[in-house]
Amino acid sequence: MITASGWGWRYAGRPDWAVRGVDFTVEDGERVLLLGASGAGKSTVLAALTGVLGGADEGTEEGRLLIDGKHPTRVRGRVGLVMQDPESQVVLAKVGDDVAFGCENMGLPRQEIWPRVHRALDAVGLRVPLDQPTGALSGGQKQRLAIAAALAMHGSTAESAGPGILCLDEPTANLDPAGIVEVRDAIGRVVADRTTTLLVVEHRVDVWADLVDRIIVLGTDGILADGPVAQVLAEQATELLAAGVWVPGVPHPLSPRPVHASARPLLWTEDLTTGYQASRPVGRHLEVSIPKGLSTVITGPNGAGKSTLALTLAGLLRPLAGRVRVAPGLQPEPRQRGRRSSRTLDPADPHTWTSRHLLTRIGTVFQQPEHQFVERQVREELAVGLRALDWPQPQIDRRVAELLETLHLTGLATANPFTLSGGEQRRLSVGTVLATSPALIVLDEPTFGQDRNTWTDLVQLVLQILAEGRTIISVTHDPAYLEVLAENRLVVTATP
């Protein structure tokens, strides 16, 4: 049994509590969906249950959070956690070894481990060779890998059973539609016999509503709502919407962008082949055209090469074959060599540009937000590109203040970017690119980890950028985002 009584946590160096005043009891075998606004402390609660928040040097704890009457640090191994960032859970270099790692730590017999590995990978739909390098997986595939590793530790016999509590933090956020169904059904099979307690953090309520027994909603000062799914959704819908919860059946407030006539291409490819290694091409013979001033979305199954294509279009990943070309209006001034570069500049080829050329022309938001953070404070992170462009400090301060307000990050201006929640990190990563107002912006899963309110603000920001005449390329599985912004759609399929 899990009990929380006046529990709260404040991270070291933060003036505000990440979560506070939490009171609830979760009985053995219950299935709970933990909801709340982006930054409400949902991931902090799961980390605390797993005993990985750290000691007094990591933060301040108040109240009590107990598992069967004991502090979570005293029962490590009882709780399995799939974290919000699946990449942070990849331990070993090969897929099979990574899934087997937890089972080996539990001391299971070798003859039992590998059947579990196969069953877990099949359950989440990660159908790749066991010796596939984990570093070659897409973001969505790594999410499936992390879930498979957690599922493999759950045995069917008492003497080999794994953790009795399974905590999942945004487990389907990076998955394609088929993957969402596969993973949800796999979790349903694990908890079907009521021997495993389930806590899921997810913004999309409809995915889990018919599997869980109960909803707990975190607010700014403790628990906002707690009760059976149907009852809470029916009786407290207004409060939930105000808190940013995606209440099933309530549409988002934005209208689809009006259909525009086809525009001249701003960027296009010529017989493009993408990938990281010549021996493993991801996409072959691609002929892609990005119309100027419109929103283009890239969709397709996990592992099909959407992020790889986006990075190649953005000038950050060199083609294995073929070319990326840009229209004259986006090209830098023709010079033989870029500033501080030994490369010969081809104005029509972004792969020959310097970082300064890209800064005001093509901005990229990576799939993993923390991959682009370089400063120790949120406000300093937003100012990086502006300083590179030699903006005056008063102008930088004004621009940063505007972005902090727009992205709901004002209260976190002095926080370390790496300590933000997943949704907050995503908004910050978008802000770092928006700061320099590039003509073309590439967004990889821009709405990951967003509640209904922050999703609305973020999409409105994209609409505003388009209204200014700039061009957007987005990689996404988000059906609501597609509904509003899929003016031009590219569907990527896996290379045989």
C-alpha positions as CSV (number, residue, x, y, z in Angstrom):
1,M,0.0,0.0,0.0
2,I,1.2,3.5,-0.9
3,T,0.4,6.3,1.6
4,A,1.1,10.0,1.3
5,S,0.4,12.4,4.2
6,G,1.2,16.1,3.7
7,W,4.1,15.1,1.5
8,G,6.1,17.6,-0.5
9,W,9.5,18.1,-2.2
10,R,11.5,21.1,-3.1
11,Y,14.6,20.8,-5.3
12,A,17.8,22.2,-4.1
13,G,18.3,25.8,-5.3
14,R,14.6,26.3,-6.1
15,P,12.6,28.8,-4.0
16,D,9.3,27.1,-4.8
17,W,8.1,23.6,-3.9
18,A,7.9,21.2,-6.9
19,V,4.9,19.5,-5.2
20,R,3.4,20.0,-1.7
21,G,0.5,19.0,0.5
22,V,-0.1,15.6,-1.2
23,D,-2.4,13.3,0.7
24,F,-3.6,10.0,-0.8
25,T,-3.7,6.2,-0.3
26,V,-3.3,3.7,-3.1
27,E,-4.3,0.1,-2.2
28,D,-2.4,-3.0,-3.4
29,G,-3.4,-3.8,-7.0
30,E,-5.1,-0.4,-7.8
31,R,-4.6,1.3,-11.1
32,V,-4.3,5.1,-10.9
33,L,-3.9,7.8,-13.5
34,L,-2.0,10.7,-12.1
35,L,-2.9,14.0,-13.8
36,G,-2.1,17.7,-13.4
37,A,-0.7,20.7,-15.2
38,S,2.8,20.6,-16.8
39,G,5.1,21.2,-13.9
40,A,2.6,20.2,-11.2
41,G,5.0,17.6,-9.8
42,K,3.7,14.4,-11.3
43,S,7.1,13.1,-12.3
44,T,8.5,14.1,-8.9
45,V,5.9,11.9,-7.2
46,L,6.9,8.9,-9.3
47,A,10.6,9.5,-8.7
48,A,10.0,9.7,-5.0
49,L,8.1,6.4,-5.0
50,T,11.1,4.8,-6.7
51,G,13.5,6.2,-4.1
52,V,15.6,8.1,-6.6
53,L,15.0,11.8,-5.6
54,G,18.2,11.8,-3.5
55,G,19.0,13.0,0.0
56,A,19.2,16.3,1.7
57,D,21.8,17.7,-0.8
58,E,19.3,17.1,-3.6
59,G,16.3,18.8,-2.1
60,T,14.0,19.2,0.9
61,E,11.3,16.7,1.8
62,E,8.4,17.2,4.1
63,G,5.5,15.0,5.3
64,R,5.5,11.3,4.6
65,L,5.4,9.1,1.5
66,L,5.5,5.4,2.4
67,I,5.3,2.0,0.8
68,D,3.9,-0.5,3.2
69,G,4.9,1.8,6.1
70,K,8.5,2.2,4.9
71,H,10.3,5.1,3.1
72,P,10.8,4.3,-0.6
73,T,14.6,4.3,-0.2
74,R,14.2,1.3,2.0
75,V,12.3,-0.8,-0.5
76,R,14.1,-0.2,-3.7
77,G,13.3,-2.9,-6.2
78,R,9.7,-3.0,-5.2
79,V,8.9,-0.2,-7.7
80,G,9.6,-0.3,-11.4
81,L,9.8,3.1,-13.2
82,V,9.7,4.1,-16.9
83,M,10.9,7.7,-16.9
84,Q,9.7,10.5,-19.0
85,D,12.9,10.6,-21.0
86,P,13.4,7.0,-22.2
87,E,17.0,7.7,-23.4
88,S,18.1,8.2,-19.8
89,Q,17.1,4.6,-19.1
90,V,19.1,3.0,-21.9
91,V,22.0,1.2,-20.1
92,L,23.6,-1.3,-22.6
93,A,24.6,-1.2,-26.2
94,K,22.3,-3.9,-27.6
95,V,18.5,-4.1,-27.4
96,G,18.3,-7.6,-26.0
97,D,21.0,-7.0,-23.3
98,D,19.2,-3.8,-22.3
99,V,15.9,-5.5,-21.7
100,A,17.6,-8.4,-19.9
101,F,19.6,-6.0,-17.6
102,G,16.8,-5.6,-14.9
103,C,16.1,-9.4,-14.9
104,E,19.8,-10.1,-14.4
105,N,19.9,-7.7,-11.5
106,M,17.0,-9.6,-9.9
107,G,19.1,-12.8,-10.1
108,L,16.7,-14.6,-12.4
109,P,17.9,-17.9,-14.0
110,R,19.3,-17.4,-17.5
111,Q,16.8,-19.9,-19.0
112,E,14.0,-17.7,-17.7
113,I,15.4,-14.3,-18.7
114,W,15.5,-14.6,-22.5
115,P,11.9,-15.9,-23.0
116,R,10.9,-12.8,-20.9
117,V,13.0,-10.6,-23.1
118,H,11.3,-11.9,-26.3
119,R,7.8,-11.7,-24.8
120,A,8.4,-8.1,-23.6
121,L,9.7,-6.8,-26.9
122,D,6.9,-8.5,-28.8
123,A,4.3,-7.0,-26.4
124,V,5.4,-3.4,-27.1
125,G,5.9,-4.0,-30.8
126,L,9.6,-3.4,-30.9
127,R,10.4,-5.9,-33.6
128,V,14.2,-5.5,-34.1
129,P,17.1,-7.9,-33.8
130,L,18.3,-8.5,-30.2
131,D,21.7,-7.3,-31.3
132,Q,20.4,-4.1,-32.7
133,P,22.4,-1.1,-31.3
134,T,20.3,0.8,-28.8
135,G,22.0,4.0,-30.1
136,A,20.4,3.4,-33.6
137,L,16.8,3.4,-32.2
138,S,14.5,6.3,-32.8
139,G,12.9,8.2,-29.8
140,G,9.7,6.2,-30.1
141,Q,11.6,2.9,-30.3
142,K,13.6,3.9,-27.1
143,Q,10.3,4.5,-25.4
144,R,9.2,1.0,-26.3
145,L,12.5,-0.4,-25.2
146,A,12.2,1.2,-21.7
147,I,8.7,-0.2,-21.3
148,A,9.8,-3.6,-22.4
149,A,12.6,-3.6,-19.8
150,A,10.1,-2.8,-17.1
151,L,7.6,-5.5,-18.4
152,A,10.4,-8.2,-18.5
153,M,10.9,-7.9,-14.8
154,H,7.3,-8.9,-14.0
155,G,7.1,-12.6,-13.7
156,S,4.2,-15.0,-13.7
157,T,5.3,-16.9,-10.6
158,A,5.6,-15.7,-7.0
159,E,9.2,-16.7,-6.6
160,S,10.2,-14.8,-9.8
161,A,7.8,-11.9,-9.7
162,G,9.3,-8.4,-10.3
163,P,8.4,-5.1,-8.8
164,G,4.9,-4.9,-7.2
165,I,4.4,-1.3,-8.2
166,L,4.8,-0.1,-11.8
167,C,5.1,3.6,-12.5
168,L,4.9,4.9,-16.0
169,D,5.8,8.6,-16.8
170,E,4.3,9.6,-20.2
171,P,4.7,6.1,-21.6
172,T,3.0,6.8,-25.0
173,A,4.1,10.4,-25.6
174,N,6.5,9.6,-28.5
175,L,4.6,6.6,-30.0
176,D,2.8,6.3,-33.2
177,P,-1.0,5.4,-33.0
178,A,-0.4,1.7,-33.5
179,G,2.3,1.8,-30.8
180,I,0.0,3.5,-28.3
181,V,-2.5,0.6,-28.6
182,E,0.2,-2.0,-28.4
183,V,1.8,-0.5,-25.3
184,R,-1.5,0.2,-23.5
185,D,-2.7,-3.4,-24.2
186,A,0.6,-4.8,-23.0
187,I,0.3,-2.9,-19.7
188,G,-3.3,-4.0,-19.4
189,R,-2.1,-7.7,-19.5
190,V,0.5,-7.1,-16.9
191,V,-1.9,-5.6,-14.4
192,A,-4.9,-7.9,-15.3
193,D,-4.5,-10.2,-12.2
194,R,-4.3,-7.3,-9.7
195,T,-1.0,-8.4,-8.3
196,T,0.7,-5.2,-9.7
197,T,-0.2,-1.7,-8.6
198,L,-0.1,0.8,-11.5
199,L,0.5,4.5,-11.5
200,V,0.5,6.2,-14.9
201,V,1.3,9.9,-15.6
202,E,-0.2,10.9,-18.9
203,H,-1.8,14.0,-20.2
204,R,-4.1,12.2,-22.7
205,V,-6.8,10.8,-20.4
206,D,-8.7,8.9,-23.1
207,V,-5.8,6.4,-23.7
208,W,-6.0,5.1,-20.1
209,A,-9.5,5.9,-18.9
210,D,-11.0,2.4,-19.4
211,L,-8.0,0.7,-17.9
212,V,-7.5,2.6,-14.6
213,D,-9.8,2.6,-11.6
214,R,-9.1,6.0,-10.3
215,I,-7.9,9.5,-11.2
216,I,-5.7,11.7,-8.9
217,V,-5.2,15.2,-10.1
218,L,-2.3,17.3,-8.6
219,G,-2.9,21.0,-8.1
220,T,-0.7,23.9,-6.9
221,D,-1.5,23.2,-3.3
222,G,-2.1,19.5,-3.1
223,I,-4.7,17.2,-4.5
224,L,-7.3,18.9,-6.8
225,A,-9.4,15.8,-7.5
226,D,-9.4,12.2,-6.5
227,G,-12.0,9.5,-7.3
228,P,-13.3,7.0,-9.8
229,V,-12.7,7.9,-13.4
230,A,-16.2,8.5,-14.6
231,Q,-17.2,10.4,-11.4
232,V,-14.3,12.8,-11.5
233,L,-14.6,13.5,-15.2
234,A,-18.3,14.2,-14.9
235,E,-18.4,16.2,-11.7
236,Q,-15.2,18.2,-11.9
237,A,-14.8,18.7,-15.6
238,T,-14.7,22.5,-15.3
239,E,-11.9,22.4,-12.6
240,L,-10.0,19.9,-14.6
241,L,-10.1,22.0,-17.8
242,A,-8.9,25.0,-15.9
243,A,-6.0,22.9,-14.6
244,G,-5.0,21.9,-18.1
245,V,-6.4,18.3,-18.1
246,W,-7.4,16.9,-21.5
247,V,-11.0,15.9,-20.5
248,P,-12.3,13.3,-23.0
249,G,-15.0,14.6,-25.3
250,V,-14.0,18.2,-24.9
251,P,-12.4,19.5,-28.1
252,H,-9.4,21.8,-28.1
253,P,-10.2,25.5,-28.6
254,L,-8.3,26.1,-31.8
255,S,-9.6,26.0,-35.4
256,P,-7.6,24.4,-38.3
257,R,-5.5,26.8,-40.2
258,P,-7.2,27.9,-43.4
259,V,-6.1,26.0,-46.5
260,H,-3.7,28.1,-48.6
261,A,-2.9,27.8,-52.2
262,S,0.3,25.9,-52.9
263,A,3.3,28.2,-52.4
264,R,6.7,28.3,-54.0
265,P,9.1,25.8,-52.4
266,L,11.5,27.3,-49.8
267,L,13.5,24.1,-49.5
268,W,13.5,20.9,-51.5
269,T,15.5,17.7,-51.9
270,E,17.0,16.0,-54.9
271,D,17.3,12.2,-54.8
272,L,18.0,12.3,-51.1
273,T,19.2,9.4,-49.0
274,T,19.3,9.9,-45.2
275,G,20.9,8.1,-42.3
276,Y,23.9,8.1,-40.0
277,Q,25.9,5.3,-41.6
278,A,26.3,4.5,-45.3
279,S,25.7,0.9,-44.5
280,R,22.3,1.7,-42.8
281,P,20.4,4.2,-44.8
282,V,17.1,5.3,-43.2
283,G,15.4,6.9,-46.2
284,R,16.2,6.4,-49.9
285,H,15.6,8.5,-53.0
286,L,13.4,11.1,-51.2
287,E,11.9,14.0,-53.2
288,V,10.6,16.4,-50.7
289,S,9.3,20.0,-51.2
290,I,8.7,22.4,-48.3
291,P,6.3,25.3,-49.4
292,K,7.2,28.7,-48.2
293,G,5.1,30.2,-45.4
294,L,3.1,27.1,-44.7
295,S,3.1,24.4,-42.0
296,T,4.5,21.0,-43.1
297,V,4.1,18.0,-40.8
298,I,6.1,14.8,-41.1
299,T,4.3,11.7,-39.8
300,G,4.9,8.0,-40.0
301,P,5.6,5.0,-37.7
302,N,8.4,4.9,-35.1
303,G,11.7,4.1,-36.6
304,A,10.7,5.2,-40.2
305,G,13.3,8.1,-40.2
306,K,11.2,11.2,-39.4
307,S,13.7,12.8,-37.1
308,T,16.6,11.8,-39.4
309,L,14.8,13.5,-42.3
310,A,14.1,16.6,-40.2
311,L,17.7,17.0,-39.1
312,T,18.9,16.5,-42.7
313,L,16.5,19.2,-44.0
314,A,17.7,21.5,-41.2
315,G,21.3,21.3,-42.4
316,L,22.5,19.4,-39.2
317,L,22.9,15.9,-40.7
318,R,24.7,15.4,-44.0
319,P,22.9,13.4,-46.6
320,L,24.3,10.0,-47.5
321,A,23.4,10.7,-51.1
322,G,21.6,13.4,-53.0
323,R,21.2,17.1,-52.0
324,V,19.1,19.5,-50.0
325,R,18.6,22.9,-51.7
326,V,17.1,26.2,-50.5
327,A,15.5,29.0,-52.4
328,P,17.5,32.3,-53.0
329,G,15.5,34.2,-50.3
330,L,16.8,31.9,-47.6
331,Q,20.4,31.8,-48.8
332,P,23.3,33.6,-47.0
333,E,25.5,36.1,-48.8
334,P,27.7,34.2,-51.3
335,R,31.3,34.0,-50.0
336,Q,33.9,31.5,-50.7
337,R,34.3,30.5,-47.0
338,G,32.0,30.8,-44.1
339,R,33.2,32.7,-41.0
340,R,35.6,30.6,-38.9
341,S,35.1,27.7,-41.2
342,S,37.4,25.9,-43.7
343,R,34.4,24.7,-45.7
344,T,33.5,26.2,-49.0
345,L,30.1,27.9,-48.8
346,D,27.4,26.9,-51.3
347,P,24.6,29.3,-50.5
348,A,22.0,26.9,-51.8
349,D,23.2,24.0,-49.6
350,P,22.6,24.4,-45.8
351,H,25.1,21.7,-45.0
352,T,27.9,24.0,-46.0
353,W,26.7,26.9,-43.8
354,T,28.2,27.9,-40.5
355,S,26.2,28.0,-37.2
356,R,25.9,31.7,-37.6
357,H,24.3,31.3,-41.0
358,L,21.8,28.8,-39.6
359,L,21.0,31.0,-36.6
360,T,18.7,33.4,-38.4
361,R,17.7,31.1,-41.2
362,I,16.9,27.6,-40.0
363,G,16.2,26.9,-36.3
364,T,15.8,23.3,-34.9
365,V,14.1,22.0,-31.8
366,F,15.5,18.5,-31.1
367,Q,13.4,15.5,-30.0
368,Q,15.3,15.4,-26.7
369,P,15.2,19.0,-25.4
370,E,18.2,18.7,-23.1
371,H,20.4,18.0,-26.1
372,Q,20.4,21.7,-26.9
373,F,20.8,23.2,-23.4
374,V,24.2,24.9,-22.7
375,E,23.5,27.3,-19.9
376,R,22.8,27.0,-16.1
377,Q,19.7,29.2,-16.0
378,V,16.5,29.3,-18.1
379,R,16.9,33.0,-18.9
380,E,20.5,32.6,-20.0
381,E,19.5,29.7,-22.2
382,L,17.0,31.9,-24.0
383,A,19.7,34.6,-24.5
384,V,22.3,32.3,-26.1
385,G,21.4,32.9,-29.8
386,L,20.8,36.6,-29.2
387,R,24.2,37.1,-27.8
388,A,25.7,35.2,-30.7
389,L,24.0,37.8,-33.0
390,D,25.5,40.7,-30.9
391,W,22.2,42.1,-29.7
392,P,22.5,44.9,-27.2
393,Q,21.8,43.8,-23.6
394,P,18.6,45.8,-23.1
395,Q,17.1,44.4,-26.2
396,I,18.1,40.9,-25.1
397,D,16.5,41.4,-21.7
398,R,13.2,42.5,-23.3
399,R,13.1,39.6,-25.7
400,V,13.9,37.1,-23.0
401,A,11.2,38.5,-20.7
402,E,8.6,38.3,-23.6
403,L,9.5,34.6,-24.2
404,L,9.4,33.7,-20.5
405,E,5.9,35.1,-20.2
406,T,4.7,33.5,-23.4
407,L,6.1,30.1,-22.5
408,H,4.9,30.1,-18.9
409,L,8.4,30.0,-17.6
410,T,8.7,33.4,-15.8
411,G,8.8,31.7,-12.3
412,L,11.6,29.4,-13.5
413,A,13.8,32.1,-15.0
414,T,16.7,31.3,-12.6
415,A,16.2,27.5,-12.6
416,N,18.7,25.1,-14.2
417,P,17.2,23.9,-17.5
418,F,18.1,20.3,-16.7
419,T,15.9,20.4,-13.5
420,L,12.7,21.3,-15.3
421,S,9.9,18.9,-16.0
422,G,9.7,17.3,-19.4
423,G,6.9,19.7,-20.6
424,E,8.8,22.7,-19.3
425,Q,12.0,21.6,-21.0
426,R,10.1,21.3,-24.3
427,R,8.7,24.8,-24.0
428,L,12.2,26.2,-23.2
429,S,13.7,24.4,-26.2
430,V,11.1,25.9,-28.5
431,G,11.8,29.3,-27.0
432,T,15.6,29.1,-27.6
433,V,14.9,28.7,-31.3
434,L,12.1,31.3,-31.5
435,A,14.4,33.9,-29.8
436,T,16.3,34.6,-33.0
437,S,13.3,34.5,-35.3
438,P,14.6,32.2,-38.1
439,A,12.8,32.1,-41.4
440,L,12.4,28.3,-41.2
441,I,11.8,26.4,-37.9
442,V,12.0,22.6,-37.6
443,L,10.2,21.2,-34.6
444,D,10.6,17.6,-33.5
445,E,7.6,16.5,-31.3
446,P,6.9,20.1,-30.2
447,T,3.9,19.2,-28.0
448,F,5.5,16.4,-26.0
449,G,4.6,16.6,-22.3
450,Q,2.1,19.5,-22.6
451,D,-1.2,19.9,-20.8
452,R,-4.2,21.3,-22.5
453,N,-3.4,24.9,-21.6
454,T,0.3,24.9,-22.5
455,W,-0.5,22.9,-25.7
456,T,-3.0,25.6,-26.7
457,D,-0.4,28.4,-26.0
458,L,2.3,26.6,-27.9
459,V,0.2,25.9,-30.9
460,Q,-1.0,29.5,-30.9
461,L,2.6,30.6,-30.9
462,V,3.2,28.4,-34.0
463,L,0.2,29.9,-35.7
464,Q,1.5,33.4,-34.9
465,I,4.9,32.5,-36.5
466,L,3.1,31.3,-39.6
467,A,1.0,34.5,-39.7
468,E,4.3,36.4,-39.8
469,G,5.2,34.6,-43.1
470,R,7.7,32.2,-41.7
471,T,7.8,28.4,-42.5
472,I,7.3,25.5,-40.0
473,I,8.3,21.8,-40.4
474,S,7.0,19.6,-37.5
475,V,7.6,16.0,-36.7
476,T,4.6,14.8,-34.7
477,H,2.2,12.0,-33.8
478,D,-0.2,14.4,-32.0
479,P,-3.6,14.2,-33.7
480,A,-4.8,17.5,-32.4
481,Y,-1.7,19.2,-33.7
482,L,-2.2,17.6,-37.1
483,E,-5.8,18.8,-37.1
484,V,-4.7,22.4,-36.7
485,L,-1.5,22.6,-38.6
486,A,-1.3,19.8,-41.3
487,E,-1.5,22.2,-44.3
488,N,1.2,20.1,-46.0
489,R,1.8,16.5,-44.9
490,L,4.7,14.2,-45.6
491,V,4.2,10.6,-44.6
492,V,7.5,8.7,-44.1
493,T,7.6,4.9,-44.3
494,A,10.3,2.6,-43.1
495,T,13.0,1.6,-45.7
496,P,12.9,-2.1,-46.4
